[in-house]
Amino acid sequence: MLKIAKTLGLVSLLAMGAAVPAFAEEVNIYTTREPGLIQPILDAFTAETGVKVNTVFLENGLIERVQAEGGSSPADILMTVDFGALIDLVNAGITQPVKSEALEANIPAALRDADGNWFALSGRARVVYAAKELELDSITYEQLSDEKWRGKLCIRSGQHPYNTALIAAYMAKHGEEATRTWLEGVKANQARAAAGGDRDGARDIAAGICDIAVANSYYFGLMASGKGGEEQKAWADAIKVIVPTFEGGGTLVNVSGAAVAAHAPNKDEAVKLLEYLASEPAQKLYAEANFEFPVNAKAEVHPIIATMGTVTPDSMALSDVLPFRKRASELVDEISFDTFSN
């Protein structure tokens, strides 16, 4: 179990550029994570409170969208799948501070902004999928560049926030030159181009394309549970999950989270929804629906995720990783990480 370190109508209307009235009993979410992943939780909130939740999925351009809409933006809550993206929202000036005893009680201080501009809602560990028959019980992030994995590793684009966060964390620990060398080693180990999603790593292990893959913990739960269909369940059956650590440290655990938009027309409802999302019942739903780690210590991890064993988050604060994100992204391009050359 993760023990956090002291660590649609709106959619169609917006797509057509139509004005959206601000009704007292609704709340509007702009989200970079697929709404379907949290829909059961939103449905439970509506059933309990009578407040309707509208979601707009914006894979890219969330900040630009809200800035362009300005004071007339219908967005109440801005939701992202990466800690750095939460900070980007604040830095862009499109959030507002929230003071809530419930949020402060249910979310550890290390997982929320001191001024209330953002709040983590769930955690996911960056883990390694390995072929089930592979004789491998442990691995460090540093060992991902070992020559023993030449042509045997699958990974998604280095520019994806999940990997940029890992590279930035590596750089924060080891420095830029060591990170370049490591990243070049990981690139050399690729069995195919760095592309697709995390679940594709499991698929390609099952197909014999690679032996190991870098992925987020919750995708294993989505596959193993059968929620992704029988094909994906077969992928999960072909792999085992190994929880890596940094040498002398812990596991990289990133977070998804949310903030109240600067011009939220339904601020009270937005705060009410955030408080619900951080509550023990909703955190339990997070664990059941998405196989993510709860940020509320009272909520239990899903049994499938618990089979991975104890996950100890690295002691380095995510805020210490942030300054290295830009350079990590540049490094990915400099070494053409996503270009397969083996």
PyMOL commands that set and color helices and strands:
alter all, ss='L'
color gray80, all
select helices_A, chain A and resi 9-15+35-37+39-49+62-72+83-91+101-106+109-111+142-145+147-149+161-174+176-188+198-206+217-224+230-237+267-277+280-290+303-306+318-334
alter helices_A, ss='H'
color red, helices_A
select strands_A, chain A and resi 26-31+52-57+77-80+95-96+119-131+153-154+212-216+239-242+253-261+293-294
alter strands_A, ss='S'
color yellow, strands_A
deselect
rebuild
show_as cartoon
